[in-house]
Amino acid sequence: MTKRKEWIIGLSIAAGSILLIILLVNYISYKGDSDRIGFSPGGKKIAVIELLGPIYDSRKIVGQFKHFGDQKSIKAIVFRIDSPGGGVAASQEIYEAAKRVRDAGKPIVVSMGSVAASGGYYVACGADTIMANPGTTTGSIGVIAEFPNIRELLGKIGVKYDIVKSGRYKDIGSPFHDMTQAEKIQLQSWVDDAYDQFVSVVAEERGLSKKAVLRIADGRVFTGQQALKLGLVDLIGDYEKAILLAAELGGISGKPDVVKLQQRRASLFDLIFQKAESIVKGLSSVTLNYQL
């Protein structure tokens, strides 16, 4: 082997090692910073928790409620929501986390952005006060489960899919065969139960009768102004008004000190793997779309 080839090989190994080290450092940074919350101790503060985008995972939002709920310097929380909804269980977990903090005596004011519908409205129900902009899109009280069917497509390309299962419903919702009437009945019962849970929460938290909620809980959306008239929200106002209201409820006079999740810079790990993560989530939603 010539010295030139040895030099090229050595350079390649060094470059690969440096790249590996960069990936490891960024991965550690990613894991260490992703849930870090930073603010100075002492004083009287308002915390802002932001829920932006579809609700796939509840852990970060639930973690923030727990963290800020335990901090004595945090006198109230503004829960900023801009979400079209998402997973049933994830929405329920966020609602319960907000409710725990509220019931412990720390005021929570929801500030609705452009959209706070379906699961986005569900999570808002855990607050003391719900504030929407006049044009906020909210409501959409309901549950949907969607299942793709690619049986005919597979037939056209000559692909056959055999299934071995332990029970008649084990492959329910499979995209490889038409849904039977018995399967539709079972799935409808599943959706109806989740829907009843949603309606019951709205009725209890908004001080409405279940009958009144059922009249509007057919999936339709409302503007913030319409939602106010229906009793789904308490006030009309923007983000700044929500901050001032939270400060008032928390007993803070003057301009409040506002703190929120410390934003970290995008790392190399993010740039490399965020696309893969979005693809996986997309495939998961195709397989089973059961959401608020």
C-alpha positions in Angstrom: 0.0 0.0 0.0 1.4 3.4 -1.0 1.8 6.2 1.5 -0.8 8.2 -0.5 -3.4 5.5 0.0 -2.5 5.2 3.7 -2.9 8.9 4.1 -6.3 8.9 2.4 -7.5 6.0 4.6 -6.2 7.7 7.7 -7.9 10.9 6.7 -11.2 9.1 6.1 -11.1 7.4 9.5 -10.3 10.7 11.2 -13.2 12.4 9.4 -15.6 9.6 10.3 -14.5 9.7 14.0 -15.0 13.4 14.1 -18.5 13.0 12.6 -19.4 10.3 15.1 -18.2 12.5 18.0 -20.3 15.4 16.7 -23.4 13.1 16.5 -22.8 11.8 20.0 -22.4 15.3 21.5 -25.5 16.6 19.7 -27.4 13.5 20.8 -26.4 14.1 24.4 -27.3 17.8 24.1 -30.7 16.8 22.5 -31.5 14.4 25.4 -30.3 16.8 28.1 -31.9 20.0 26.8 -35.2 18.7 25.4 -37.1 19.0 28.7 -35.0 21.7 30.4 -36.9 24.5 31.9 -35.0 27.6 32.9 -35.9 30.7 34.9 -34.4 32.6 37.8 -35.7 31.7 41.3 -37.7 34.1 43.5 -40.3 36.7 42.7 -43.8 36.4 41.4 -44.0 34.9 37.9 -46.5 33.8 35.3 -45.5 30.6 33.4 -46.5 30.1 29.8 -47.0 26.5 28.5 -47.3 26.3 24.7 -49.2 23.5 22.9 -48.5 24.0 19.2 -49.5 21.6 16.5 -51.2 18.2 16.6 -51.2 16.3 19.9 -49.1 13.2 19.3 -47.4 12.9 22.7 -48.3 14.3 26.1 -45.1 13.9 28.0 -43.5 17.4 27.5 -46.7 19.3 28.2 -47.5 17.1 31.2 -43.9 17.6 32.5 -44.2 21.4 32.2 -47.5 21.4 34.2 -45.9 19.3 36.9 -42.8 21.5 37.0 -44.5 24.8 37.1 -47.2 23.5 39.4 -44.6 22.7 42.0 -42.8 26.1 41.8 -43.9 28.5 44.5 -42.7 31.5 42.5 -45.1 30.6 39.7 -48.4 32.2 40.7 -50.4 31.3 37.6 -50.1 29.6 34.3 -51.1 30.7 30.8 -51.8 27.7 28.6 -51.4 28.8 25.0 -53.1 26.4 22.6 -52.8 26.4 18.8 -53.8 22.8 17.9 -56.3 21.0 15.7 -56.4 18.1 18.1 -54.8 14.6 18.0 -54.6 11.4 20.0 -57.4 10.6 22.5 -55.2 9.4 25.4 -52.6 12.1 24.9 -55.3 14.8 25.0 -56.8 13.2 28.2 -53.4 13.1 29.9 -52.8 16.8 29.2 -56.3 17.7 30.4 -55.7 15.7 33.6 -52.3 17.4 34.2 -53.8 20.9 33.8 -56.7 19.9 36.1 -54.4 18.7 38.9 -52.5 22.0 38.9 -55.8 24.0 38.8 -57.4 21.9 41.6 -54.2 22.4 43.7 -55.0 26.1 43.7 -52.8 27.5 40.9 -54.9 29.5 38.4 -54.7 28.4 34.7 -55.8 30.6 31.9 -56.1 29.2 28.4 -55.2 31.4 25.5 -56.5 30.0 22.3 -54.6 30.9 19.1 -55.8 30.3 15.6 -57.1 26.8 16.3 -58.0 25.0 19.5 -60.4 22.3 18.2 -61.2 18.7 19.1 -58.4 17.5 21.3 -57.2 21.1 21.4 -60.5 22.0 23.0 -60.4 18.9 25.3 -57.1 20.0 26.9 -58.5 23.5 27.4 -61.2 22.2 29.7 -58.7 21.6 32.5 -58.2 25.4 33.0 -60.0 27.9 35.3 -60.7 30.3 32.4 -60.8 29.8 28.7 -60.1 32.8 26.5 -60.4 32.8 22.7 -59.8 35.3 20.0 -63.1 36.3 18.2 -61.9 34.4 15.1 -60.4 31.4 16.8 -61.5 28.1 15.4 -62.7 25.9 18.2 -65.2 23.2 19.1 -65.1 20.1 16.9 -66.3 18.0 19.8 -66.1 14.4 18.5 -64.0 11.3 17.9 -62.9 9.8 14.6 -61.3 6.5 13.6 -60.0 6.1 10.1 -58.7 2.9 8.4 -57.3 2.7 4.9 -58.3 -0.2 2.7 -55.8 -1.2 0.0 -57.2 -4.7 -0.8 -58.2 -3.8 -4.4 -54.8 -2.1 -5.0 -53.0 -5.2 -3.8 -55.2 -7.4 -6.1 -54.3 -5.3 -9.1 -50.5 -5.8 -8.6 -50.9 -9.4 -7.7 -50.1 -9.3 -4.0 -52.0 -11.6 -1.6 -51.9 -11.1 2.2 -52.5 -14.1 4.4 -53.5 -13.5 8.1 -53.3 -15.9 11.0 -55.0 -14.6 14.1 -56.1 -15.7 17.6 -59.5 -14.1 17.6 -62.1 -12.7 15.1 -61.3 -9.1 16.0 -57.5 -9.3 16.3 -56.9 -7.8 12.8 -59.8 -5.3 13.1 -59.1 -2.3 10.9 -56.6 -4.2 8.8 -56.0 -2.4 5.4 -55.8 -5.8 3.7 -59.5 -6.8 3.8 -62.9 -5.2 3.8 -64.4 -4.4 7.2 -67.2 -6.7 8.2 -70.4 -5.5 9.7 -69.5 -7.0 13.1 -66.2 -5.2 13.0 -67.9 -1.9 12.2 -70.3 -2.4 15.2 -67.4 -3.1 17.5 -65.4 -0.1 16.4 -68.5 2.1 16.6 -68.9 1.1 20.2 -65.2 1.9 20.8 -65.6 5.4 19.3 -68.9 6.1 21.0 -67.3 5.4 24.4 -64.5 7.8 23.8 -67.0 10.3 22.5 -69.1 10.0 25.7 -66.0 10.6 27.8 -65.3 13.8 25.8 -68.9 15.1 26.1 -69.0 14.3 29.8 -65.8 16.3 30.4 -67.1 19.3 28.5 -70.5 19.2 30.4 -68.8 18.9 33.8 -66.1 21.5 33.2 -68.3 24.1 31.5 -71.3 23.7 33.8 -73.6 22.6 31.0 -76.0 19.8 30.9 -75.0 16.7 28.9 -78.1 17.2 26.7 -77.0 20.8 25.9 -73.5 19.6 24.9 -74.8 16.8 22.7 -76.7 19.3 20.7 -73.5 20.9 19.5 -71.1 17.9 19.8 -71.4 16.7 16.3 -68.0 17.6 15.1 -68.9 21.2 13.9 -66.5 24.0 14.6 -67.2 27.5 15.9 -65.5 30.9 16.0 -64.4 32.2 19.4 -67.4 34.5 19.4 -69.9 31.7 18.7 -68.2 29.5 21.3 -68.6 32.3 23.9 -72.4 32.4 23.3 -72.6 28.6 23.6 -70.7 28.6 26.9 -67.6 26.8 25.5 -65.3 29.6 26.4 -65.4 32.3 29.1 -63.9 35.4 27.5 -62.8 37.0 24.3 -59.3 38.3 24.3 -55.8 37.9 22.9 -52.6 36.5 24.4 -51.6 39.7 26.2 -55.0 39.9 27.8 -54.6 36.3 29.0 -51.3 37.2 30.6 -52.8 40.1 32.5 -55.8 38.0 33.6 -53.4 35.3 34.9 -51.4 37.9 36.8 -54.6 39.2 38.4 -55.8 35.8 39.4 -52.3 35.0 40.8 -52.3 38.2 42.9 -49.6 39.9 40.9 -49.7 43.7 40.7 -48.0 45.5 37.9 -46.3 44.0 34.9 -45.8 40.2 35.5 -42.5 38.4 34.9 -43.3 35.8 32.2 -41.3 32.6 31.9 -41.6 29.6 29.6 -39.8 26.6 28.4 -36.2 27.4 27.5 -35.9 27.0 23.7 -32.8 25.1 22.6 -31.1 25.5 19.3 -31.6 22.9 16.6 -28.8 20.4 16.8 -27.2 18.3 14.1 -29.0 15.3 15.6 -32.3 17.1 14.9 -31.4 17.9 11.3 -30.5 14.3 10.6 -33.3 12.5 12.4 -36.3 14.8 12.4 -37.2 13.8 8.9 -37.2 10.1 9.9 -39.3 10.8 12.9 -41.9 12.6 10.8 -42.0 9.7 8.4 -42.6 7.2 11.2 -45.4 9.4 12.6 -46.9 9.6 9.2 -46.9 5.8 8.8 -48.4 5.4 12.2 -51.3 7.7 11.3 -52.0 5.8 8.2 -52.1 2.5 10.1 -54.5 3.8 12.7 -56.1 7.3 12.9 -58.1 7.4 16.1 -58.2 10.9 17.4 -60.1 13.8 18.8 
